[in-house]
């Protein structure tokens, strides 16, 4: 018996031999080696206990190792967004450009001049790296960046209107994702919200009548995630700017999803750009970095230098400031906008919005052909559909698109959706008309190989 056990143990391959046969592109060499050593130790223990009477093959050990490694990958992982919602909040909103990847690789893995002025060898400001590009793109005097737009509004109000009244139209008391509401943000900032006008109609006289000695700021909130139609009216921004100037008050405009280019070129309705809002007289404008701008999550505050300087001295800034990676990603994204055509070509969010239906149809046909021969149990068809921009932007506007639809002979649409979601690279689809829709607007051609491989495994 002892001789038989020794014979089995002697047949087990070495860790080094097995390591040479396992691809480690996505895994560290040490992690694979550690897992192999653990599995071989468990096999030896089973042999010594008499629970294993023959040695597993090299391929069986490798397969077992890969299965174990798959189970212990990071919880936070890449997915394929096949939903057609470009700014999908649950899936990370904006994809970043290749320019961002290059800049992150340069500054994130090396020391950098984050807060170091190279011209004089003294301590500098991390926000100074954005001033030049922001001035060129928006005409703003200065810029400061925090971790999201809610924080941007919070910082602006806490700095400029703490213990003061903040006038805002009742029709602009919005709630954004996660139940964050403008009234609560104003209160958290130390301000007292004063509603003026009505839900559907607010005039400049309503603001004028609301101003008193305890007013700290006028706040305008862009209602990007809903629309009020019919018998409506709202105070003109230029009129608000004149009123604010008359009383020496700051006018803060929360754009939410800031635009640097005219989106009408993609067939979308007019929305004001950051430059236009500043030109009309807003003193401070806040907006998100990861919505239509197409950059990293950030709350960007631009406007008059005298107000920005006050915010930089606010102790709250330390708690909500951005790190070097966000700064690098934002600077790289903004720099692309210096050439609008390059921005549309290189920033994934803009590129997806700009895609023409016929281009998407061609992509869909190519993916269909890749999936056609995977299994007789899978029906693959290209169908027209609609995409959404998402992220609270243009909620009423749909973009025509094409989707590769999947229908299984053995699974319901919901069961197939679950299987797609459980793959090593999860594929997030939409179920409609008892089929799974893979919208090609939000799928890159580079993802086709991954999609085909994951679906093939499902039907192997």
C-alpha positions in Angstrom: 0.0 0.0 0.0 2.8 2.4 0.9 4.5 1.6 -2.4 1.3 2.4 -4.3 0.9 5.7 -2.5 4.5 6.7 -3.3 4.0 5.7 -6.9 1.0 8.0 -7.2 2.8 10.9 -5.5 5.8 10.4 -7.8 3.5 10.8 -10.8 2.4 14.3 -9.8 3.9 17.0 -12.0 6.0 19.8 -10.5 4.7 23.3 -10.0 7.3 24.7 -12.5 6.1 22.3 -15.2 2.5 23.3 -14.7 3.3 27.0 -14.5 4.7 26.9 -18.1 1.3 25.7 -19.4 -1.0 28.2 -17.7 -1.4 31.6 -19.4 -0.9 34.4 -16.9 -1.7 37.6 -18.9 -4.6 38.5 -16.6 -3.1 36.9 -13.4 0.1 37.5 -11.5 2.7 34.7 -11.6 2.8 34.5 -7.8 -1.0 34.1 -7.6 -1.0 31.2 -10.1 1.9 29.6 -8.3 0.3 29.9 -4.9 -3.0 28.3 -6.2 -1.1 25.4 -7.9 0.9 24.7 -4.7 -2.4 24.6 -2.7 -4.1 22.3 -5.1 -1.1 19.9 -5.3 -1.0 19.9 -1.5 -4.7 19.0 -1.4 -4.1 16.2 -3.9 -1.2 14.8 -1.9 -3.3 14.9 1.2 -6.1 13.0 -0.5 -3.6 10.4 -1.8 -2.1 9.9 1.7 -5.6 9.5 3.1 -6.5 6.8 0.6 -9.2 9.0 -1.0 -7.4 9.1 -4.3 -6.1 6.0 -6.0 -4.6 7.4 -9.1 -2.8 10.6 -10.0 -4.8 13.3 -12.0 -3.4 14.3 -15.3 -1.6 17.6 -15.9 -4.6 18.9 -17.8 -6.9 18.0 -15.0 -4.8 19.8 -12.5 -4.5 22.9 -14.8 -8.3 22.9 -15.4 -8.9 22.7 -11.6 -6.5 25.5 -11.0 -8.1 27.8 -13.6 -11.5 27.0 -12.1 -10.3 28.0 -8.7 -8.6 31.1 -9.9 -11.9 32.2 -11.7 -13.8 31.8 -8.4 -11.3 34.1 -6.6 -11.0 37.0 -9.1 -11.8 40.6 -8.0 -15.4 41.4 -7.3 -15.1 44.7 -9.2 -14.6 43.6 -12.8 -15.1 44.5 -16.5 -18.4 43.8 -18.1 -19.8 44.1 -21.6 -22.5 46.8 -21.7 -25.0 45.5 -24.3 -27.9 47.4 -22.9 -27.6 50.3 -25.3 -27.6 52.8 -22.5 -24.5 54.8 -23.1 -24.1 56.5 -19.6 -25.3 53.5 -17.6 -24.8 54.5 -14.0 -24.8 50.9 -12.7 -22.1 50.0 -15.2 -19.7 52.9 -14.5 -21.1 55.6 -16.8 -18.5 56.9 -19.3 -15.8 54.7 -20.7 -12.5 56.6 -20.9 -10.4 57.3 -23.9 -7.1 55.8 -25.0 -5.6 59.2 -24.3 -6.6 58.8 -20.6 -5.1 55.3 -20.5 -1.8 56.7 -21.7 -1.8 59.6 -19.2 -2.8 57.3 -16.3 0.0 54.9 -17.1 2.5 57.9 -17.2 1.5 59.6 -13.9 -0.1 56.9 -11.8 2.9 54.5 -11.7 5.5 57.3 -11.2 6.1 60.3 -9.1 4.4 63.4 -10.6 4.2 67.2 -10.1 0.7 66.9 -8.6 1.3 69.7 -6.2 4.7 70.9 -7.2 5.4 74.0 -9.2 8.2 73.1 -11.6 8.9 76.8 -12.5 9.9 77.8 -9.0 10.5 74.5 -7.2 7.8 75.3 -4.6 4.6 73.7 -3.5 1.8 74.2 -6.1 -1.9 73.5 -6.5 -3.3 70.4 -8.1 -6.0 72.4 -9.7 -3.5 74.6 -11.6 -3.1 71.7 -14.2 -6.6 72.4 -15.4 -6.7 76.2 -15.5 -5.3 76.7 -19.0 -7.4 74.1 -20.8 -10.6 75.2 -18.9 -10.0 78.8 -19.9 -9.6 77.9 -23.5 -12.7 75.7 -23.6 -15.1 77.7 -21.5 -13.7 81.2 -20.9 -13.9 80.7 -17.2 -11.4 82.5 -15.0 -10.6 79.6 -12.7 -11.5 76.0 -11.9 -11.7 73.6 -9.0 -12.6 69.9 -9.0 -14.2 67.6 -6.4 -15.3 64.1 -6.4 -18.8 64.5 -8.0 -21.3 67.2 -8.9 -23.3 66.9 -5.7 -20.1 67.7 -3.8 -19.5 70.6 -6.2 -22.9 72.2 -5.4 -22.3 71.5 -1.7 -18.9 73.2 -1.7 -20.1 76.2 -3.7 -23.1 76.8 -1.4 -21.3 76.1 1.8 -18.6 78.7 0.8 -20.9 81.4 -0.6 -24.2 81.0 1.2 -23.6 79.4 4.6 -26.2 80.5 7.1 -27.8 82.4 4.3 -30.9 82.0 2.1 -30.6 80.4 -1.3 -33.3 81.4 -3.9 -34.3 78.6 -6.4 -37.3 78.1 -8.6 -39.8 75.5 -7.2 -39.7 73.8 -10.6 -36.0 73.1 -10.3 -36.0 71.3 -7.0 -34.7 68.2 -8.6 -33.9 64.7 -7.2 -31.0 62.9 -8.9 -30.0 59.2 -8.7 -29.8 57.6 -5.2 -32.5 60.0 -3.8 -30.1 63.0 -3.5 -32.3 66.1 -3.6 -31.3 69.7 -4.2 -33.2 70.9 -1.0 -31.2 68.5 1.2 -27.9 69.5 -0.5 -28.6 73.1 0.2 -29.5 72.4 3.8 -26.4 70.2 4.2 -24.3 73.1 2.9 -25.6 75.3 5.7 -28.0 77.3 3.6 -31.7 77.9 3.9 -33.6 77.1 0.7 -36.2 79.6 -0.4 -38.6 78.4 -3.1 -39.8 81.0 -5.6 -42.4 80.8 -8.3 -44.5 77.7 -8.9 -43.8 74.2 -10.2 -44.5 75.1 -13.8 -44.1 78.9 -14.0 -41.3 81.1 -12.4 -40.6 84.7 -13.4 -37.7 87.0 -12.7 -40.1 89.0 -10.5 -40.4 86.0 -8.2 -36.7 86.1 -7.7 -36.7 89.9 -7.3 -39.4 89.7 -4.6 -37.5 86.9 -2.8 -34.2 88.8 -2.4 -33.5 90.3 1.0 -30.6 91.2 3.3 -30.2 87.5 4.3 -30.0 86.2 0.7 -26.7 84.5 0.1 -27.0 83.3 -3.6 -29.3 82.7 -6.5 -29.3 79.0 -7.6 -30.4 77.8 -11.0 -30.6 74.0 -11.5 -30.7 72.5 -15.0 -33.5 70.0 -15.2 -31.7 67.5 -17.4 -33.4 64.4 -16.1 -37.0 65.5 -16.7 -39.1 67.9 -18.6 -42.1 70.2 -17.7 -44.2 70.9 -20.8 -47.3 72.9 -21.5 -48.1 76.1 -19.7 -44.6 76.9 -18.4 -42.2 79.8 -17.9 -38.8 80.2 -16.3 -36.6 83.1 -15.4 -34.1 83.9 -18.1 -30.5 83.3 -17.1 -29.3 86.8 -18.3 -32.1 88.4 -16.2 -31.0 86.4 -13.2 -27.4 87.4 -13.7 -28.4 91.1 -13.8 -30.4 90.7 -10.6 -27.5 88.9 -8.9 -25.1 91.7 -10.0 -27.5 94.4 -8.8 -27.5 92.9 -5.3 -23.9 91.8 -5.2 -24.9 88.1 -5.0 -23.3 85.1 -6.7 -25.4 83.3 -9.4 -24.7 79.6 -9.3 -25.8 77.4 -12.2 -25.9 73.7 -11.6 -25.8 72.3 -15.1 -25.4 68.7 -13.9 -24.2 67.3 -17.2 -22.0 70.0 -18.7 -21.5 70.3 -22.5 -18.4 71.6 -24.3 -19.8 71.0 -27.8 -23.1 71.5 -29.6 -25.0 68.1 -29.4 -27.5 69.2 -32.1 -25.0 67.8 -34.6 -26.0 64.4 -33.4 -29.7 65.0 -33.8 -30.2 65.8 -30.1 -32.2 68.9 -28.8 -30.4 72.0 -27.9 -28.8 72.2 -24.4 -26.7 75.1 -23.2 -23.0 74.7 -23.2 -20.7 75.8 -20.3 -19.3 78.6 -22.3 -22.8 79.9 -23.2 -23.9 79.8 -19.5 -20.9 81.7 -18.4 -21.2 84.2 -21.1 -24.8 84.9 -20.1 -23.6 85.9 -16.7 -23.4 82.8 -14.4 -20.7 83.4 -11.8 -20.3 79.8 -10.9 -21.2 76.7 -13.0 -21.0 73.1 -11.7 -21.2 69.9 -13.8 -20.2 66.3 -13.8 -17.1 64.8 -15.4 -18.5 61.4 -16.2 -21.7 62.2 -18.0 -21.8 63.9 -21.5 -18.3 65.2 -20.9 -17.1 61.6 -21.2 -14.4 61.7 -18.5 -13.9 60.3 -15.0 -16.3 60.8 -12.1 -15.8 64.4 -10.9 -17.6 67.5 -9.9 -16.2 70.4 -11.9 -16.6 74.0 -10.7 -15.8 76.8 -13.1 -16.4 80.6 -13.0 -15.1 83.8 -11.4 -11.7 83.6 -9.7 -12.8 85.5 -6.6 -15.4 82.9 -5.8 -13.2 79.9 -6.7 -10.4 81.2 -4.5 -12.9 81.3 -1.5 -13.8 77.7 -2.2 -10.1 76.7 -2.2 -9.9 78.0 1.4 -12.9 76.0 2.6 -11.9 73.2 5.0 -14.6 71.0 3.4 -12.5 70.9 0.2 -10.0 68.6 1.8 -12.6 65.9 2.3 -14.0 66.0 -1.2 -11.0 66.8 -3.4 -9.9 64.5 -6.3 -6.8 62.3 -6.4 -4.0 62.2 -8.9 -5.7 59.6 -11.1 -8.9 61.5 -11.5 -7.0 64.7 -12.2 -4.9 62.9 -14.9 -8.0 61.4 -16.5 -9.8 64.7 -16.5 -6.9 66.7 -18.0 -6.5 64.1 -20.7 -10.2 64.2 -21.5 -10.4 68.0 -21.6 -7.4 68.2 -23.8 -9.1 66.2 -26.5 -11.8 68.9 -26.7 -9.3 71.4 -28.0 -9.9 69.7 -31.4 -13.7 68.9 -31.5 -13.3 66.3 -34.3 -10.7 64.5 -32.3 -12.9 64.6 -29.2 -15.8 63.0 -31.1 -13.5 60.4 -32.5 -11.6 59.5 -29.4 -14.0 60.0 -26.4 -16.1 56.8 -26.3 -19.3 58.5 -25.0 -19.3 61.0 -27.9 -18.3 58.3 -30.4 -21.3 56.1 -29.3 -23.7 59.0 -29.5 -22.4 60.0 -32.9 -22.7 56.5 -34.4 -25.1 56.4 -37.4 -27.7 53.7 -37.6 -26.2 52.3 -40.8 -22.8 51.9 -39.1 -24.4 50.1 -36.1 -26.4 47.8 -38.5 -23.1 46.8 -40.1 -21.5 46.0 -36.8 -24.6 44.0 -35.8 -24.4 41.9 -38.9 -20.7 41.2 -38.3 -21.4 40.0 -34.8 -24.4 38.0 -35.9 -22.2 36.1 -38.4 -19.7 35.4 -35.5 -22.5 33.9 -33.4 -24.5 32.1 -36.1 -22.6 28.8 -36.0 -22.1 28.5 -32.2 -25.1 26.2 -31.6 -28.2 24.9 -33.2 -30.0 25.7 -30.0 -29.4 29.4 -30.3 -31.4 31.6 -32.7 -29.5 34.8 -33.7 -31.2 37.7 -35.4 -30.5 41.4 -36.1 -33.4 43.7 -35.2 -33.9 47.5 -35.1 -34.3 49.1 -31.7 -33.6 52.3 -29.6 -30.7 53.3 -27.4 -30.7 55.7 -24.5 -28.1 58.2 -23.5 -28.7 57.7 -19.8 -27.1 59.3 -16.8 -30.1 61.6 -16.5 -29.3 63.2 -19.9 -31.9 63.7 -22.7 -34.4 61.3 -20.9 -37.1 61.8 -23.5 -34.8 61.3 -26.6 -34.1 57.9 -28.0 -31.4 57.0 -30.6 -32.2 54.6 -33.4 -30.0 51.5 -33.2 -29.6 47.8 -34.1 -29.3 44.8 -31.8 -28.2 41.2 -32.2 -31.0 39.3 -30.5 -30.6 35.8 -28.9 -33.3 33.2 -28.4 -32.4 29.9 -26.8 -34.2 26.6 -27.5 -33.5 25.4 -24.0 -33.6 28.4 -21.8 -36.2 31.2 -21.2 -35.1 34.7 -22.0 -34.5 35.4 -18.3 -32.5 32.2 -17.8 -30.3 33.1 -20.8 -29.8 36.6 -19.5 -28.6 35.1 -16.2 -26.2 32.9 -18.0 -24.8 35.8 -20.0 -24.3 37.7 -16.7 -22.5 34.8 -15.0 -19.7 34.5 -17.6 -16.1 35.3 -16.8 -16.6 38.6 -18.7 -20.3 39.2 -17.9 -22.5 40.3 -20.8 -25.3 42.7 -19.6 -28.2 42.4 -22.0 -31.8 43.6 -22.2 -34.8 41.2 -22.4 -37.5 42.2 -24.8 -40.1 40.2 -26.6 -38.7 37.0 -25.1 -35.3 37.6 -26.6 -32.0 38.9 -25.2 -31.0 42.2 -27.0 -27.3 43.0 -27.4 -27.3 46.6 -28.5 -24.4 47.4 -30.8 -24.3 51.1 -30.0 -22.6 50.3 -26.7 -20.5 47.4 -27.9 -17.1 48.0 -29.5 -15.8 45.8 -32.3 -12.9 44.9 -30.1 -15.5 43.1 -27.8 -16.7 40.7 -30.5 -14.1 38.1 -29.7 -14.9 38.1 -26.0 -18.7 38.0 -26.7 -18.3 35.1 -29.1 -16.0 33.1 -26.7 -18.3 33.6 -23.7 -21.5 32.6 -25.6 -19.7 29.6 -27.1 -18.8 28.4 -23.5 -22.5 28.6 -22.6 -23.4 26.2 -25.3 -20.4 23.9 -25.2 
